[in-house]
Amino acid sequence: MGIIEPGIGLLFWMTLTFVILLFLLAKFAWKPIVNAINDRETSIVDALNQATLARKEMETLKEDNERIIREAKIERDAILKEAREIKDRIVGEAKDVAKAEGDKMIEAAKQTINAEKNAAMSDIKAQIGTLSVNIAESILKQKLDNSEAQNELVQNYLNKSNLN
């Protein structure tokens, strides 16, 4: 027998130990190991399925978020458009009111100017009338200082009154 060749007794005992070990493993360890592997496989498959469901749910949520954002943008645009229309209407109404008030003020100013103008014209006419009478009076005084001029004036008035 050499160093490398095993003896029959050694082979017998090794085979017997191996068979006992296989029997013990099959009886006590094989089923729990297989069950643990099957449980692990089942949990991995479940985790993958849940990840797939979570991914689909995330895609659905993302689509919903995008839809909500689009709707919010549309609503924002509508609100801004309505606000611009309201602003334009208010500005237009304010312009109309300001124009009407301005027209009223202009009309009142025109009436005031006309009243002042008429009053000034009346005052000027009165002053011109007074001034004309004063001028006529001073001219008549100068001309009628002598009695000959007075007689001539009376004669002219009489002639004119007879003609009319």
Buried (B, 14 or more C-beta within 10 A) or exposed (E): EEEEEEEEEEEEEEEEEEEEEEEEEEEEEEEEEEEEEEEEEEEEEEEEEEEEEEEEEEEEEEEEEEEEEEEEEEEEEEEEEEEEEEEEEEEEEEEEEEEEEEEEEEEEEEEEEEEEEEEEEEEEEEEEEEEEEEEEEEEEEEEBEEEEEEEEEEEEEEEEEEEE
